[in-house]
Amino acid sequence: MTGRRKFWIAAASGALLLVALGFHLGSVAPGRDPALIVAAVVAGVPTAMRAFQALRAKAFSIDLLVTIAVVGALIIGEYVEAAVVAFLFIFGAWLEARTLEKTRRSLRDLVDLAPQVAQVRRDGETVTVAAEDVIPGDRVLVHSGGTIAVDGTIEFGRAHVNQATITGEPLPVSLTVGDPVFSGTIVDSGYLEIVADRVGEETTFSRIIELVEEAQETKTRAQRFLDRFAGIYTPAIVVLAVIVFIVTRDIEFALTFLVIACPGALVISTPVSMVAGLGNGARHGVLMKGGDALERLSKVDTIVFDKTGTLTQGVPRVTEVLAVGGDEERMLRLAAGLEVASEHPLGRTIVDEAESRRLVLPGTPRDVDVIKGGGIRGIVDGRLIAIGSRRVLSTGGAHLSPDAANSPASSPSPIGSAPTPAPPSPNFGTAV
């Protein structure tokens, strides 16, 4: 039964319960009991069908116990108990189906991240092929904004690669010749030529998807115990109810015993909580090997993080702007005016900081030159602006004053400026 159908059954049963409550509060007794009976039947039929299917497979499930309890409660006239037990059980089944569907949706979203095509150079020509048609040894080309379709090694090029799908780290990593890359990661900026090592289902990303699928299908120790528990508990309770009837000769008492002994909430709680945990983790980028790992995690009382004293979100931001011998806002404005032409993630951070301060940025920078691994320079507002290492500043015609060179602003990424084409004027620096 689909989750949508379970929802409508639970909704109809719940609505009938509310109608019965309305009759009760309005002292309309003749209308209350029929509403309760219909509510019990509507919610109880799907449970009875599952119980019958389990019996055909020679299994005693909790569904059988619930069905007996509901039928018994109807026989002895305890319509409220019959309707409530049937409703709560179908409602729990709907919650389980809904949670499972959310988890599957998270998995589909994960699968959608997998690359579908790849650009491959074969026989001197660049062709587009399906990702599964790439073979080890192929030379795969990935441009800025493209998704890497294979696990391999960079043969040519340099790029900032977002590896969050593999490592969980949102800050792009600068990679160059000789560095390994993984399927499912994205080239934020740059160009790469990659020699494919692992393709298709052998890639790291495909194996992660496979692990998540297996995690959802694997039962935890608690779930396996409850399955065994249901197989023993259900016939035991039925036998005990029969014994109670034989001893007391009171059918109402025996059926009441059945209703009270029904452990529906206990049986439903474990699979719902496990599926919910796996699904919620997948939606937030946390992939678990299985329900067993999640179960063991509940017993953890100490967590050790391999970080240098701090835990961060991995998103860079400007924490301080220090202008040595200059105006702080003017320096930030000029730096952001140049960084709008940069694809570097730290450049975007500088622009965001300027915009958050509502600074009016200069016009489009001219003659922009990106120095790989060093920084960027270009003309902004008629001045030559250089951002990056001291080498970049010196080659850009700017210089650091002694105060700036000895200040925290000179490392790691000073910003220098000089008029062009005239000799440079006093410069300023910042640490961002």
C-alpha beads as a LAMMPS data file, in Angstrom:
LAMMPS data file: protein, C-alpha beads

432 atoms
431 bonds

1 atom types
1 bond types

-500.0 500.0 xlo xhi
-500.0 500.0 ylo yhi
-500.0 500.0 zlo zhi

Masses

1 110.0

Atoms # bond

1 1 1 0.000 0.000 0.000
2 1 1 1.379 3.392 -0.953
3 1 1 2.015 6.146 1.532
4 1 1 -0.625 8.340 -0.137
5 1 1 -3.304 5.681 0.268
6 1 1 -2.356 5.153 3.914
7 1 1 -2.641 8.906 4.432
8 1 1 -6.174 9.075 3.074
9 1 1 -7.231 6.049 5.119
10 1 1 -5.745 7.561 8.281
11 1 1 -7.329 10.943 7.462
12 1 1 -10.769 9.375 6.911
13 1 1 -10.528 7.377 10.136
14 1 1 -9.338 10.424 12.069
15 1 1 -12.166 12.544 10.658
16 1 1 -14.718 9.927 11.738
17 1 1 -13.202 9.953 15.226
18 1 1 -13.675 13.718 15.346
19 1 1 -17.254 13.317 14.158
20 1 1 -17.865 10.778 16.936
21 1 1 -16.325 13.195 19.427
22 1 1 -18.669 15.889 18.151
23 1 1 -21.664 13.611 18.647
24 1 1 -20.442 12.791 22.157
25 1 1 -19.984 16.438 23.144
26 1 1 -23.345 17.263 21.624
27 1 1 -25.002 14.448 23.555
28 1 1 -26.120 12.815 20.305
29 1 1 -25.487 9.210 21.388
30 1 1 -27.147 7.511 18.376
31 1 1 -24.649 9.081 15.996
32 1 1 -21.490 8.427 18.018
33 1 1 -21.280 4.632 17.893
34 1 1 -21.857 4.271 14.113
35 1 1 -19.104 6.826 13.474
36 1 1 -16.711 4.909 15.748
37 1 1 -17.557 1.563 14.108
38 1 1 -16.969 2.944 10.613
39 1 1 -13.698 4.559 11.773
40 1 1 -12.520 1.207 13.165
41 1 1 -13.454 -0.646 9.969
42 1 1 -11.860 1.944 7.651
43 1 1 -8.561 1.891 9.545
44 1 1 -8.664 -1.806 10.446
45 1 1 -9.215 -3.366 7.004
46 1 1 -5.679 -2.591 5.684
47 1 1 -4.183 -4.007 8.900
48 1 1 -6.328 -7.132 8.591
49 1 1 -5.175 -7.602 4.997
50 1 1 -1.517 -7.435 6.051
51 1 1 -2.238 -9.902 8.862
52 1 1 -3.836 -12.318 6.385
53 1 1 -0.860 -12.064 4.031
54 1 1 1.490 -12.779 6.950
55 1 1 -0.581 -15.811 7.951
56 1 1 -0.344 -17.148 4.405
57 1 1 3.423 -16.941 4.811
58 1 1 3.047 -18.782 8.165
59 1 1 4.143 -15.743 10.154
60 1 1 2.492 -14.290 13.251
61 1 1 2.761 -10.526 12.942
62 1 1 1.680 -7.675 15.178
63 1 1 -0.915 -6.881 12.495
64 1 1 -2.680 -10.123 13.448
65 1 1 -2.749 -9.151 17.106
66 1 1 -4.083 -5.680 16.300
67 1 1 -6.778 -7.170 14.057
68 1 1 -7.907 -9.578 16.773
69 1 1 -7.915 -6.756 19.322
70 1 1 -9.996 -4.471 17.097
71 1 1 -12.499 -7.212 16.231
72 1 1 -12.729 -8.200 19.880
73 1 1 -13.308 -4.627 20.997
74 1 1 -16.116 -4.289 18.445
75 1 1 -17.700 -7.526 19.671
76 1 1 -17.799 -6.412 23.303
77 1 1 -19.050 -2.940 22.391
78 1 1 -15.852 -1.022 23.210
79 1 1 -16.130 1.040 20.060
80 1 1 -13.849 3.842 21.259
81 1 1 -10.972 1.416 21.925
82 1 1 -11.517 -0.347 18.604
83 1 1 -11.486 2.893 16.626
84 1 1 -8.515 4.404 18.474
85 1 1 -6.334 1.271 18.230
86 1 1 -7.079 0.854 14.509
87 1 1 -6.489 4.565 13.822
88 1 1 -3.197 4.762 15.738
89 1 1 -1.841 1.687 13.965
90 1 1 -2.685 2.909 10.447
91 1 1 -1.439 6.381 11.381
92 1 1 1.881 4.878 12.489
93 1 1 2.074 2.900 9.247
94 1 1 1.533 6.129 7.300
95 1 1 4.275 7.886 9.298
96 1 1 6.660 5.052 8.469
97 1 1 5.752 5.179 4.756
98 1 1 6.075 8.975 4.704
99 1 1 9.481 8.894 6.378
100 1 1 10.667 6.178 4.015
101 1 1 9.512 8.217 1.022
102 1 1 11.428 11.255 2.310
103 1 1 14.537 9.132 2.622
104 1 1 14.098 7.783 -0.905
105 1 1 13.612 11.327 -2.167
106 1 1 16.896 12.329 -0.525
107 1 1 18.532 9.378 -2.255
108 1 1 17.035 10.433 -5.605
109 1 1 18.422 13.935 -5.049
110 1 1 21.805 12.359 -4.377
111 1 1 21.582 10.263 -7.536
112 1 1 20.655 13.367 -9.542
113 1 1 24.049 14.840 -8.612
114 1 1 25.766 12.064 -10.519
115 1 1 27.044 13.292 -13.920
116 1 1 25.159 11.984 -16.940
117 1 1 27.593 12.904 -19.745
118 1 1 31.286 13.620 -20.183
119 1 1 33.473 15.333 -22.774
120 1 1 36.201 12.952 -23.912
121 1 1 39.104 13.495 -26.311
122 1 1 39.413 10.525 -28.658
123 1 1 41.481 10.333 -31.836
124 1 1 42.250 14.037 -31.575
125 1 1 38.562 15.025 -31.407
126 1 1 36.410 16.083 -28.461
127 1 1 33.201 14.059 -28.240
128 1 1 30.360 13.985 -25.715
129 1 1 29.520 10.520 -24.414
130 1 1 27.345 9.085 -21.658
131 1 1 29.186 8.908 -18.324
132 1 1 28.888 5.118 -18.233
133 1 1 30.540 4.901 -21.686
134 1 1 33.809 6.438 -20.478
135 1 1 36.550 3.821 -20.227
136 1 1 39.657 3.860 -18.010
137 1 1 42.476 5.746 -19.713
138 1 1 40.171 8.190 -21.520
139 1 1 41.114 11.878 -21.354
140 1 1 38.103 13.706 -19.888
141 1 1 37.739 17.485 -20.330
142 1 1 35.928 19.555 -17.695
143 1 1 35.298 23.289 -18.049
144 1 1 34.323 25.844 -15.407
145 1 1 30.919 24.951 -13.950
146 1 1 31.114 21.347 -15.188
147 1 1 30.739 18.174 -13.140
148 1 1 33.561 15.641 -13.114
149 1 1 32.252 12.291 -14.385
150 1 1 35.112 9.963 -13.359
151 1 1 37.635 9.274 -10.643
152 1 1 41.013 10.124 -12.101
153 1 1 44.192 12.182 -12.098
154 1 1 44.643 15.704 -13.479
155 1 1 46.848 15.586 -16.569
156 1 1 46.572 19.262 -17.513
157 1 1 45.099 22.446 -16.075
158 1 1 44.302 24.056 -12.744
159 1 1 40.923 24.639 -11.089
160 1 1 39.019 25.255 -7.880
161 1 1 36.923 22.129 -7.305
162 1 1 33.919 21.863 -4.991
163 1 1 34.280 18.426 -3.379
164 1 1 31.383 18.776 -0.924
165 1 1 29.578 15.714 -2.343
166 1 1 32.572 13.557 -1.336
167 1 1 34.231 15.298 1.623
168 1 1 31.379 17.451 2.960
169 1 1 33.716 20.466 2.886
170 1 1 31.980 23.382 1.103
171 1 1 35.146 25.425 0.462
172 1 1 36.500 24.689 -3.052
173 1 1 39.944 23.106 -3.223
174 1 1 42.661 24.317 -5.592
175 1 1 43.849 21.354 -7.687
176 1 1 46.472 21.076 -10.407
177 1 1 48.460 18.527 -12.415
178 1 1 48.964 15.244 -10.549
179 1 1 46.115 15.758 -8.055
180 1 1 43.335 13.138 -7.820
181 1 1 39.713 14.106 -8.551
182 1 1 36.410 12.351 -7.883
183 1 1 33.201 11.799 -9.788
184 1 1 30.321 14.059 -8.725
185 1 1 32.549 17.001 -7.759
186 1 1 32.149 20.351 -9.529
187 1 1 34.731 22.627 -11.131
188 1 1 33.858 26.066 -9.747
189 1 1 36.466 27.816 -11.863
190 1 1 39.245 26.750 -14.185
191 1 1 39.782 23.996 -16.734
192 1 1 40.933 20.395 -16.264
193 1 1 41.977 17.484 -18.437
194 1 1 41.681 14.259 -16.456
195 1 1 42.888 10.731 -17.169
196 1 1 40.095 8.391 -16.059
197 1 1 41.098 5.753 -13.492
198 1 1 37.686 4.516 -12.273
199 1 1 34.412 4.926 -14.143
200 1 1 30.729 4.030 -13.806
201 1 1 29.835 2.005 -10.729
202 1 1 33.499 1.865 -9.657
203 1 1 33.693 5.584 -8.841
204 1 1 33.717 6.848 -5.263
205 1 1 30.421 8.707 -5.757
206 1 1 28.627 5.618 -7.108
207 1 1 29.872 3.565 -4.183
208 1 1 28.538 6.200 -1.758
209 1 1 25.083 5.971 -3.385
210 1 1 25.238 2.184 -3.148
211 1 1 26.111 2.381 0.557
212 1 1 23.134 4.670 1.245
213 1 1 20.797 2.284 -0.583
214 1 1 22.102 -0.661 1.412
215 1 1 21.801 1.332 4.646
216 1 1 18.082 1.808 4.100
217 1 1 17.491 -1.880 3.414
218 1 1 19.618 -3.245 6.254
219 1 1 17.795 -3.886 9.522
220 1 1 19.369 -2.871 12.801
221 1 1 19.821 -5.159 15.780
222 1 1 16.745 -3.632 17.429
223 1 1 14.628 -4.212 14.303
224 1 1 15.758 -7.827 14.034
225 1 1 14.923 -8.331 17.701
226 1 1 11.455 -6.840 17.251
227 1 1 10.784 -9.109 14.273
228 1 1 11.632 -12.133 16.406
229 1 1 9.687 -10.614 19.298
230 1 1 6.555 -10.233 17.172
231 1 1 6.769 -13.834 15.998
232 1 1 6.758 -15.083 19.612
233 1 1 4.701 -12.388 21.313
234 1 1 1.649 -12.523 19.031
235 1 1 0.807 -16.245 19.436
236 1 1 1.721 -16.065 23.139
237 1 1 -0.778 -13.239 23.775
238 1 1 -3.499 -15.063 21.814
239 1 1 -2.904 -18.221 23.886
240 1 1 -2.934 -16.202 27.108
241 1 1 -6.198 -14.539 26.092
242 1 1 -7.733 -17.960 25.521
243 1 1 -6.492 -19.108 28.934
244 1 1 -7.952 -15.958 30.548
245 1 1 -11.314 -16.744 28.960
246 1 1 -11.197 -20.390 30.092
247 1 1 -10.355 -19.386 33.655
248 1 1 -12.722 -16.415 33.995
249 1 1 -15.451 -17.400 31.529
250 1 1 -15.558 -13.691 30.753
251 1 1 -15.161 -12.970 27.010
252 1 1 -15.135 -9.217 27.630
253 1 1 -12.266 -9.535 30.084
254 1 1 -10.280 -11.743 27.701
255 1 1 -10.762 -9.347 24.785
256 1 1 -9.845 -6.388 26.980
257 1 1 -6.618 -8.235 27.796
258 1 1 -5.927 -8.534 24.054
259 1 1 -6.479 -4.818 23.473
260 1 1 -4.225 -3.814 26.370
261 1 1 -1.467 -6.236 25.291
262 1 1 -1.296 -4.863 21.740
263 1 1 2.274 -3.402 21.328
264 1 1 1.733 -1.530 18.080
265 1 1 3.563 1.647 19.134
266 1 1 6.613 -0.342 20.247
267 1 1 6.905 -2.231 16.978
268 1 1 6.407 0.851 14.784
269 1 1 8.757 3.119 16.754
270 1 1 12.051 1.448 15.796
271 1 1 11.765 1.326 11.971
272 1 1 10.277 4.835 11.876
273 1 1 13.065 6.315 14.002
274 1 1 15.807 4.548 12.033
275 1 1 14.458 5.522 8.628
276 1 1 13.896 9.084 9.859
277 1 1 17.474 9.293 11.126
278 1 1 18.978 8.014 7.876
279 1 1 16.754 10.272 5.767
280 1 1 17.385 13.380 7.851
281 1 1 21.115 12.737 7.723
282 1 1 21.072 12.334 3.931
283 1 1 19.172 15.609 3.515
284 1 1 21.884 17.406 5.503
285 1 1 24.786 15.766 3.693
286 1 1 25.546 13.155 6.379
287 1 1 25.722 9.673 4.842
288 1 1 25.653 6.716 7.246
289 1 1 26.741 3.172 6.485
290 1 1 23.553 1.748 7.973
291 1 1 21.068 1.709 10.788
292 1 1 23.586 -0.139 12.963
293 1 1 25.916 2.870 12.818
294 1 1 23.052 5.161 13.778
295 1 1 22.118 2.831 16.628
296 1 1 25.685 2.826 17.955
297 1 1 25.824 6.605 17.647
298 1 1 23.013 6.865 20.213
299 1 1 25.395 5.415 22.814
300 1 1 28.212 7.889 22.145
301 1 1 28.974 10.239 25.044
302 1 1 32.207 11.831 23.768
303 1 1 33.078 13.203 20.325
304 1 1 36.635 14.197 19.322
305 1 1 36.989 16.599 16.378
306 1 1 40.189 16.700 14.362
307 1 1 40.249 20.491 14.086
308 1 1 42.797 23.129 15.109
309 1 1 40.864 24.466 18.059
310 1 1 37.719 25.535 16.231
311 1 1 34.736 24.136 14.387
312 1 1 33.558 26.130 11.386
313 1 1 30.957 25.926 8.657
314 1 1 33.712 25.904 6.043
315 1 1 32.432 29.105 4.443
316 1 1 35.043 31.915 4.289
317 1 1 34.112 35.414 5.372
318 1 1 35.917 38.672 6.111
319 1 1 36.565 38.947 9.842
320 1 1 38.680 42.111 9.865
321 1 1 39.787 44.844 7.492
322 1 1 42.990 46.650 8.519
323 1 1 44.108 49.633 6.426
324 1 1 47.707 50.721 7.100
325 1 1 48.050 54.394 6.212
326 1 1 44.808 54.465 4.258
327 1 1 41.035 54.537 4.410
328 1 1 39.494 51.160 5.286
329 1 1 36.298 51.524 3.244
330 1 1 38.144 52.940 0.238
331 1 1 40.570 50.020 0.279
332 1 1 37.742 47.475 0.548
333 1 1 35.837 49.232 -2.235
334 1 1 38.828 49.089 -4.607
335 1 1 39.593 45.473 -3.698
336 1 1 35.978 44.414 -4.299
337 1 1 35.957 46.394 -7.540
338 1 1 38.779 44.193 -8.817
339 1 1 37.568 40.909 -7.305
340 1 1 34.270 41.084 -9.233
341 1 1 36.356 39.837 -12.165
342 1 1 37.796 36.941 -10.152
343 1 1 36.423 33.404 -9.925
344 1 1 38.347 32.667 -6.713
345 1 1 36.062 31.848 -3.726
346 1 1 37.957 34.294 -1.491
347 1 1 37.432 37.016 -4.095
348 1 1 33.670 36.441 -3.889
349 1 1 33.965 36.801 -0.112
350 1 1 35.588 40.231 -0.443
351 1 1 32.819 41.361 -2.808
352 1 1 30.152 40.090 -0.400
353 1 1 31.714 42.045 2.458
354 1 1 31.737 45.258 0.419
355 1 1 28.107 44.747 -0.581
356 1 1 27.098 44.043 3.023
357 1 1 28.574 47.457 3.929
358 1 1 26.549 49.006 1.108
359 1 1 29.680 50.315 -0.622
360 1 1 29.242 51.524 -4.199
361 1 1 31.685 49.511 -6.290
362 1 1 33.715 51.094 -9.113
363 1 1 32.975 50.359 -12.738
364 1 1 34.142 47.280 -14.610
365 1 1 37.871 46.664 -14.023
366 1 1 40.194 46.761 -17.037
367 1 1 43.272 44.793 -18.053
368 1 1 42.623 42.133 -15.423
369 1 1 45.417 39.592 -15.027
370 1 1 44.893 36.510 -12.826
371 1 1 48.190 35.107 -11.537
372 1 1 47.718 31.412 -10.794
373 1 1 48.548 30.702 -7.171
374 1 1 49.494 34.326 -6.596
375 1 1 46.577 36.719 -6.883
376 1 1 45.021 39.189 -9.286
377 1 1 45.746 42.649 -10.640
378 1 1 43.974 45.126 -12.875
379 1 1 42.984 48.746 -13.343
380 1 1 40.173 50.084 -11.152
381 1 1 39.197 53.783 -11.093
382 1 1 42.291 54.598 -13.136
383 1 1 44.624 52.926 -10.640
384 1 1 46.559 49.693 -10.880
385 1 1 45.279 47.454 -8.079
386 1 1 47.135 44.293 -7.048
387 1 1 45.749 41.740 -4.593
388 1 1 47.724 38.742 -3.399
389 1 1 51.246 37.861 -2.338
390 1 1 54.170 40.278 -2.045
391 1 1 55.438 38.956 -5.356
392 1 1 52.205 39.995 -7.037
393 1 1 52.386 43.448 -5.442
394 1 1 55.971 44.000 -6.522
395 1 1 55.414 42.844 -10.095
396 1 1 52.299 45.031 -10.253
397 1 1 54.280 48.212 -9.620
398 1 1 53.121 48.583 -6.016
399 1 1 55.187 48.441 -2.865
400 1 1 54.604 47.902 0.826
401 1 1 55.667 50.552 3.280
402 1 1 57.754 49.358 6.282
403 1 1 54.726 49.736 8.564
404 1 1 52.547 47.678 6.219
405 1 1 55.207 45.001 5.734
406 1 1 55.511 44.485 9.496
407 1 1 51.776 44.549 10.209
408 1 1 49.339 41.603 10.215
409 1 1 47.846 43.138 7.075
410 1 1 50.792 42.020 4.982
411 1 1 49.894 38.345 5.386
412 1 1 48.429 36.270 3.970
413 1 1 46.845 38.401 1.254
414 1 1 47.898 42.063 1.103
415 1 1 46.237 44.500 -1.250
416 1 1 48.361 47.152 -2.918
417 1 1 47.531 50.012 -5.261
418 1 1 49.443 52.357 -7.487
419 1 1 48.369 55.021 -9.991
420 1 1 48.848 54.142 -13.595
421 1 1 50.875 55.000 -15.546
422 1 1 52.472 57.327 -12.952
423 1 1 54.831 56.008 -10.224
424 1 1 53.077 54.322 -7.333
425 1 1 51.759 56.333 -4.401
426 1 1 51.746 55.125 -0.780
427 1 1 50.035 51.802 -0.554
428 1 1 47.786 50.054 1.926
429 1 1 47.240 46.448 2.935
430 1 1 44.683 44.208 4.588
431 1 1 44.265 40.720 5.905
432 1 1 41.032 39.024 4.851

Bonds

1 1 1 2
2 1 2 3
3 1 3 4
4 1 4 5
5 1 5 6
6 1 6 7
7 1 7 8
8 1 8 9
9 1 9 10
10 1 10 11
11 1 11 12
12 1 12 13
13 1 13 14
14 1 14 15
15 1 15 16
16 1 16 17
17 1 17 18
18 1 18 19
19 1 19 20
20 1 20 21
21 1 21 22
22 1 22 23
23 1 23 24
24 1 24 25
25 1 25 26
26 1 26 27
27 1 27 28
28 1 28 29
29 1 29 30
30 1 30 31
31 1 31 32
32 1 32 33
33 1 33 34
34 1 34 35
35 1 35 36
36 1 36 37
37 1 37 38
38 1 38 39
39 1 39 40
40 1 40 41
41 1 41 42
42 1 42 43
43 1 43 44
44 1 44 45
45 1 45 46
46 1 46 47
47 1 47 48
48 1 48 49
49 1 49 50
50 1 50 51
51 1 51 52
52 1 52 53
53 1 53 54
54 1 54 55
55 1 55 56
56 1 56 57
57 1 57 58
58 1 58 59
59 1 59 60
60 1 60 61
61 1 61 62
62 1 62 63
63 1 63 64
64 1 64 65
65 1 65 66
66 1 66 67
67 1 67 68
68 1 68 69
69 1 69 70
70 1 70 71
71 1 71 72
72 1 72 73
73 1 73 74
74 1 74 75
75 1 75 76
76 1 76 77
77 1 77 78
78 1 78 79
79 1 79 80
80 1 80 81
81 1 81 82
82 1 82 83
83 1 83 84
84 1 84 85
85 1 85 86
86 1 86 87
87 1 87 88
88 1 88 89
89 1 89 90
90 1 90 91
91 1 91 92
92 1 92 93
93 1 93 94
94 1 94 95
95 1 95 96
96 1 96 97
97 1 97 98
98 1 98 99
99 1 99 100
100 1 100 101
101 1 101 102
102 1 102 103
103 1 103 104
104 1 104 105
105 1 105 106
106 1 106 107
107 1 107 108
108 1 108 109
109 1 109 110
110 1 110 111
111 1 111 112
112 1 112 113
113 1 113 114
114 1 114 115
115 1 115 116
116 1 116 117
117 1 117 118
118 1 118 119
119 1 119 120
120 1 120 121
121 1 121 122
122 1 122 123
123 1 123 124
124 1 124 125
125 1 125 126
126 1 126 127
127 1 127 128
128 1 128 129
129 1 129 130
130 1 130 131
131 1 131 132
132 1 132 133
133 1 133 134
134 1 134 135
135 1 135 136
136 1 136 137
137 1 137 138
138 1 138 139
139 1 139 140
140 1 140 141
141 1 141 142
142 1 142 143
143 1 143 144
144 1 144 145
145 1 145 146
146 1 146 147
147 1 147 148
148 1 148 149
149 1 149 150
150 1 150 151
151 1 151 152
152 1 152 153
153 1 153 154
154 1 154 155
155 1 155 156
156 1 156 157
157 1 157 158
158 1 158 159
159 1 159 160
160 1 160 161
161 1 161 162
162 1 162 163
163 1 163 164
164 1 164 165
165 1 165 166
166 1 166 167
167 1 167 168
168 1 168 169
169 1 169 170
170 1 170 171
171 1 171 172
172 1 172 173
173 1 173 174
174 1 174 175
175 1 175 176
176 1 176 177
177 1 177 178
178 1 178 179
179 1 179 180
180 1 180 181
181 1 181 182
182 1 182 183
183 1 183 184
184 1 184 185
185 1 185 186
186 1 186 187
187 1 187 188
188 1 188 189
189 1 189 190
190 1 190 191
191 1 191 192
192 1 192 193
193 1 193 194
194 1 194 195
195 1 195 196
196 1 196 197
197 1 197 198
198 1 198 199
199 1 199 200
200 1 200 201
201 1 201 202
202 1 202 203
203 1 203 204
204 1 204 205
205 1 205 206
206 1 206 207
207 1 207 208
208 1 208 209
209 1 209 210
210 1 210 211
211 1 211 212
212 1 212 213
213 1 213 214
214 1 214 215
215 1 215 216
216 1 216 217
217 1 217 218
218 1 218 219
219 1 219 220
220 1 220 221
221 1 221 222
222 1 222 223
223 1 223 224
224 1 224 225
225 1 225 226
226 1 226 227
227 1 227 228
228 1 228 229
229 1 229 230
230 1 230 231
231 1 231 232
232 1 232 233
233 1 233 234
234 1 234 235
235 1 235 236
236 1 236 237
237 1 237 238
238 1 238 239
239 1 239 240
240 1 240 241
241 1 241 242
242 1 242 243
243 1 243 244
244 1 244 245
245 1 245 246
246 1 246 247
247 1 247 248
248 1 248 249
249 1 249 250
250 1 250 251
251 1 251 252
252 1 252 253
253 1 253 254
254 1 254 255
255 1 255 256
256 1 256 257
257 1 257 258
258 1 258 259
259 1 259 260
260 1 260 261
261 1 261 262
262 1 262 263
263 1 263 264
264 1 264 265
265 1 265 266
266 1 266 267
267 1 267 268
268 1 268 269
269 1 269 270
270 1 270 271
271 1 271 272
272 1 272 273
273 1 273 274
274 1 274 275
275 1 275 276
276 1 276 277
277 1 277 278
278 1 278 279
279 1 279 280
280 1 280 281
281 1 281 282
282 1 282 283
283 1 283 284
284 1 284 285
285 1 285 286
286 1 286 287
287 1 287 288
288 1 288 289
289 1 289 290
290 1 290 291
291 1 291 292
292 1 292 293
293 1 293 294
294 1 294 295
295 1 295 296
296 1 296 297
297 1 297 298
298 1 298 299
299 1 299 300
300 1 300 301
301 1 301 302
302 1 302 303
303 1 303 304
304 1 304 305
305 1 305 306
306 1 306 307
307 1 307 308
308 1 308 309
309 1 309 310
310 1 310 311
311 1 311 312
312 1 312 313
313 1 313 314
314 1 314 315
315 1 315 316
316 1 316 317
317 1 317 318
318 1 318 319
319 1 319 320
320 1 320 321
321 1 321 322
322 1 322 323
323 1 323 324
324 1 324 325
325 1 325 326
326 1 326 327
327 1 327 328
328 1 328 329
329 1 329 330
330 1 330 331
331 1 331 332
332 1 332 333
333 1 333 334
334 1 334 335
335 1 335 336
336 1 336 337
337 1 337 338
338 1 338 339
339 1 339 340
340 1 340 341
341 1 341 342
342 1 342 343
343 1 343 344
344 1 344 345
345 1 345 346
346 1 346 347
347 1 347 348
348 1 348 349
349 1 349 350
350 1 350 351
351 1 351 352
352 1 352 353
353 1 353 354
354 1 354 355
355 1 355 356
356 1 356 357
357 1 357 358
358 1 358 359
359 1 359 360
360 1 360 361
361 1 361 362
362 1 362 363
363 1 363 364
364 1 364 365
365 1 365 366
366 1 366 367
367 1 367 368
368 1 368 369
369 1 369 370
370 1 370 371
371 1 371 372
372 1 372 373
373 1 373 374
374 1 374 375
375 1 375 376
376 1 376 377
377 1 377 378
378 1 378 379
379 1 379 380
380 1 380 381
381 1 381 382
382 1 382 383
383 1 383 384
384 1 384 385
385 1 385 386
386 1 386 387
387 1 387 388
388 1 388 389
389 1 389 390
390 1 390 391
391 1 391 392
392 1 392 393
393 1 393 394
394 1 394 395
395 1 395 396
396 1 396 397
397 1 397 398
398 1 398 399
399 1 399 400
400 1 400 401
401 1 401 402
402 1 402 403
403 1 403 404
404 1 404 405
405 1 405 406
406 1 406 407
407 1 407 408
408 1 408 409
409 1 409 410
410 1 410 411
411 1 411 412
412 1 412 413
413 1 413 414
414 1 414 415
415 1 415 416
416 1 416 417
417 1 417 418
418 1 418 419
419 1 419 420
420 1 420 421
421 1 421 422
422 1 422 423
423 1 423 424
424 1 424 425
425 1 425 426
426 1 426 427
427 1 427 428
428 1 428 429
429 1 429 430
430 1 430 431
431 1 431 432
